[in-house]
Amino acid sequence: NWFENHQALVRFHRQVVSMREAISGLMRREHDLSDVMYPYYQDVYDHILRISESTDTLRDLGWSIMDTNLALRDFRQNQK
């Protein structure tokens, strides 16, 4: 179950990263984004960055949980 959740989180992170790249590309000056819309795109970009950092943290936490689970299982097997 942990592994499936971790895989879903990895897939979500990939989507967020691709969205970050798309928004970043739209915000470049050569796309002639209006001054009125630029703060909104910047706000979306900031939210995407926060989500990306959160998924990184959750992904690391997931690996830690899986590693701990494996270590506990190995410890229990060695006790027998």
Buried (B, 14 or more C-beta within 10 A) or exposed (E): EEEEEBEEBEEBBEEBBEBBEEBEEBBEEEEEBEEEEEEEBEEBBEEBBEBBEEBBEBBEEBEEEBEEEEEEEEEEEEEE
